[in-house]
Amino acid sequence: VLLFGDKLYVAFTGFADVATQDTKNKPQFYGGSLKTSLKFTEVMRLNAEQQRIVAKDPRFFLETINLDFTGLDPDLNQTFTIDSRAKDKNYTRTQIGPSFDIGRLMESKDAFTVDMFWAKQEGTDDYNQQSLGVSVLKGFSIRDSAGKPWMTITNRAGAEFGQQQNIYSDRVNVALPNWGVAVSAEGRLIGDAKTYYLSAGKKLGDNSE
């Protein structure tokens, strides 16, 4: 949603993943993300984001057992209950900070933005922390003889410094507008853990990819 011309931008995305059979006895995942951006000038915005993810698992194990296998220990000659239940999980992240359009400030046709932010994340796992971060997006285009972009390359590098762990990330996007082809690769270092993501797309028509 755009409000007041293009001064205020608001977006909400929600998702849910549930079983279609025996729903109440199967794991469920749902959540959403709310983003908003307020433009103060042509080169400065204030961005805010709120994320929430919940995972519920109703499954459990319940069994009774008698441990007196030998008959030599009378303390074991009784019924013991073994009860194990799944733990529900949740994750919340709040992020806010300014964004500067350096490309527009320098009157460049290529993308160049710098985002700074403060974030707070918490949940059922041990990643509760506050952090400060910066993200830099730089792009450039290779143009044909007519001045139209033949290839567009953008790279977003980010660093987030937290109370418990730091996060480093880098994402590269390569697009060929004339062929409708786009490829992206992303790597992320979260504490001692690493994750990688690769995607590719081909535009088949105005309404399909």
C-alpha positions in Angstrom: 0.0 0.0 0.0 1.3 3.4 -1.0 0.0 6.4 1.0 0.3 10.2 0.5 1.7 9.7 -3.0 4.8 7.7 -2.4 5.7 9.1 1.0 4.6 6.1 3.0 4.9 2.5 2.0 3.3 -0.4 4.0 3.5 -4.1 3.2 2.2 -7.2 5.0 3.0 -10.8 4.2 1.6 -13.7 6.0 1.9 -17.5 5.7 0.6 -20.7 7.2 1.6 -24.3 6.8 -0.9 -26.9 8.2 -1.8 -30.5 7.4 -5.1 -31.0 5.5 -5.8 -34.2 7.4 -6.0 -34.7 11.2 -5.0 -31.0 11.4 -5.1 -30.6 15.2 -2.8 -33.5 15.8 -0.1 -32.4 13.3 2.6 -29.7 13.5 1.6 -26.2 12.4 3.7 -23.3 11.3 2.5 -19.7 10.7 3.6 -16.1 10.9 4.0 -12.9 9.1 6.1 -9.8 8.4 5.0 -6.1 8.5 7.2 -3.6 6.7 6.8 0.2 6.4 9.0 2.9 4.9 8.5 6.7 5.4 10.3 8.9 2.9 11.6 12.2 4.4 13.5 13.3 1.3 14.4 11.8 -2.1 17.5 10.3 -0.6 16.5 9.4 2.9 13.9 7.0 4.3 13.1 5.5 7.7 12.4 1.8 7.5 10.8 -0.4 10.1 10.0 -4.1 10.1 8.2 -6.6 12.4 8.5 -10.4 12.0 6.7 -13.1 13.9 6.9 -16.9 13.4 5.2 -19.6 15.5 5.6 -23.3 15.3 3.2 -25.6 17.2 3.6 -29.3 17.6 0.8 -31.2 19.5 2.4 -34.6 19.2 3.4 -36.5 22.4 4.6 -39.9 23.7 2.8 -41.5 26.6 3.7 -45.0 27.9 3.7 -46.9 31.1 6.4 -49.5 32.0 7.4 -51.7 34.9 11.2 -51.8 35.4 11.3 -54.9 37.6 12.9 -57.2 35.1 14.8 -59.3 37.6 12.6 -59.3 40.6 15.6 -58.4 42.8 14.8 -54.8 43.4 11.3 -54.1 44.9 11.7 -50.4 44.3 11.4 -51.1 40.6 8.3 -53.2 41.0 5.9 -50.5 40.2 4.5 -48.7 37.1 6.5 -45.7 35.8 4.9 -43.2 33.4 7.0 -42.0 30.5 5.5 -38.7 29.1 7.3 -36.7 26.4 5.8 -33.7 24.7 6.9 -31.4 21.9 7.7 -27.8 22.7 6.1 -25.0 20.9 8.5 -22.5 19.2 8.3 -18.8 18.4 10.5 -16.1 17.0 10.1 -12.3 16.9 12.3 -9.7 15.3 11.9 -5.9 15.4 14.1 -3.8 13.1 14.2 0.0 12.5 16.7 2.3 10.9 17.4 4.9 8.1 18.1 4.2 4.5 20.2 6.5 2.2 19.9 6.5 -1.6 23.5 7.4 -2.5 22.9 6.7 -6.2 20.1 9.3 -6.4 22.3 11.7 -4.4 25.1 11.3 -7.0 22.6 11.4 -9.9 23.6 7.9 -10.9 21.5 5.5 -13.0 22.8 2.5 -11.0 21.6 1.4 -7.6 23.6 2.4 -4.6 21.9 2.4 -1.2 23.2 2.3 2.4 20.9 1.0 5.2 21.7 1.2 8.9 19.5 -0.4 11.6 18.9 -1.5 15.2 17.3 -4.8 15.7 16.0 -6.9 18.6 15.2 -10.6 18.3 13.8 -13.0 20.8 12.0 -16.3 21.1 12.1 -19.7 22.7 15.6 -20.5 21.5 18.9 -19.0 22.7 19.3 -16.3 20.1 17.8 -13.5 22.1 19.8 -10.3 21.5 19.9 -6.7 20.4 22.2 -5.8 17.5 23.3 -3.0 15.2 23.8 -3.5 11.5 24.6 -2.0 8.1 23.7 -3.1 4.6 25.1 -1.8 1.3 23.5 -2.4 -2.0 25.6 -1.5 -5.1 24.6 -2.2 -8.7 25.8 -1.4 -12.2 24.6 -2.1 -15.7 26.3 -3.1 -18.9 24.5 -1.2 -21.7 24.1 -1.9 -25.4 24.7 0.6 -28.2 21.2 2.0 -27.7 21.9 2.8 -24.0 19.5 0.1 -22.7 20.7 -2.3 -20.0 22.0 -5.6 -21.5 23.1 -7.0 -18.1 22.4 -5.7 -14.6 24.5 -6.8 -11.6 23.7 -5.9 -8.0 25.5 -6.9 -4.8 24.1 -6.5 -1.3 26.6 -7.0 1.5 25.6 -6.8 5.2 27.0 -7.1 8.7 25.1 -7.3 11.9 26.9 -7.1 15.3 24.9 -8.6 18.2 25.2 -9.3 21.9 25.5 -13.1 21.3 26.5 -13.6 17.7 27.4 -11.7 14.6 25.8 -12.1 11.1 27.5 -11.5 7.8 25.8 -11.9 4.5 26.3 -11.3 0.8 23.9 -11.6 -2.1 24.6 -11.2 -5.8 21.9 -10.8 -8.5 22.6 -11.0 -12.2 19.8 -10.2 -14.6 19.6 -10.3 -18.4 16.6 -8.1 -19.2 16.5 -8.9 -23.0 16.2 -12.6 -22.3 14.1 -12.4 -19.1 16.7 -14.4 -17.1 17.8 -13.7 -13.5 20.2 -15.6 -11.3 20.9 -14.9 -7.6 23.3 -16.4 -5.1 23.4 -15.7 -1.3 25.7 -16.7 1.5 25.2 -16.1 5.2 27.4 -16.6 8.2 25.5 -16.7 11.5 27.9 -17.2 14.4 29.5 -20.5 13.6 26.8 -21.6 11.1 26.8 -21.1 7.4 23.9 -21.1 4.9 23.8 -20.8 1.1 20.9 -20.0 -1.3 20.9 -20.1 -5.1 17.9 -19.3 -7.3 17.3 -18.8 -11.0 14.3 -17.6 -13.0 13.1 -17.2 -16.6 10.3 -14.9 -17.6 8.0 -16.7 -20.1 5.5 -13.9 -20.6 4.0 -10.8 -19.1 2.2 -12.9 -16.5 4.4 -16.0 -15.9 7.9 -17.0 -14.9 
